[in-house]
Amino acid sequence: MKLELYTSAFCAPCHAARAVVAEAQALVPALVVDEADVAARADQAEARGITSTPTMVVLTDGGTEVFRAAGAPRLDQVLSALALAV
C-alpha cells in the first residue's frame, strides 16, 4: 500500500501530518510513503486534483485510490484509511 502526502513548505498543519504519517509508517512496515511538496511537484499534484495541503491519498498496491482527506489527520484516521488498501 502507498500513502501520498501532499505538503507545502510553509504549511503548519503539514508538520503535524508528517509526524502522524511517520508514526503510522513505523506501525505498518509495508507502507510506502511518498511526500510531495506541491511547489516542487506541481504536475503530480495537479494530476491528482490536490487543492489544499496537507492532503493524504491512500492507494492499493495496484494503484487504485481508496481514500483521500485534506487536513492534518490523527493516527487512528490514518490507520483506518490504510485498512481500506489491504
N, C-alpha and C positions, 0 to 999 in steps of 0.2 A: 504494500500500500504506500501511497505517496501523499504528502501534505505540502501544498504550495502555500507559502506565506508571503503575501504582497505587503511591502512596507515602504516607508519613506524616511529619509534621514532625520527630519525634524518633527516626527510624529511621536508624541509622548505615549499614547496607548500602544504604539508599536514595540516599545521597550518591554512593556508588560506582556504583550503577546509572545515575544521572543522567549521570555523566561518560561511561560507556560508551555509553549511548544517544546522547548528543551527538556522540561520535566516529563512531558509525555513521551518524548523520544527515549529518555532513559528507562521508562517503564515498558516501552514497546520496541524491542530491538529491531524488529523487522521494518519499522517505519523509516521511510526515506523522506527527509525534509529538504525542500528547495525554497530558500528565501530569495525573493526577487525584489530589489529596490525598483519602484515604478519609474524612477527617473533614468536609471541605468538600463532597464529592460522594458522600455515603453511599448515596444511592439508586442511583446509577450503579454503585458498587462492589458493592452487594448484588445488583443485577440481573445482574451479570457473575459472581457467585459468588466474589468475592475474599475470601479468608480470612486472607491474610498480606501483608505488604509487605516488600520490593518484589515486585510481580508484573507481569510483562510479558505482554501479549496482542498477537499479530500477526494482522492482518486483511487480506484481499484488498481490492481496490478495490470489490468488490461487497458487502463487509461480512461475509464468511464468515471465521470464526475458523480459522486454520490452525496456530497454535502458542500455547502458554501455559506459562510457567515462573515459579516463585517463587524469590526469592533474587537476589543481585547477579550478573548474567551477565558473561561475558567477551566481548570484541569478536567473536571467532570464532563464539561461540554466537549472538549477535545476528544476525550476517551470514548464518549458516546458516538461522536461523529466517525471515529476510526472504526468502531464496531460495524458501521454500515458498509465499510470497504472490505470486510472479511468474507 
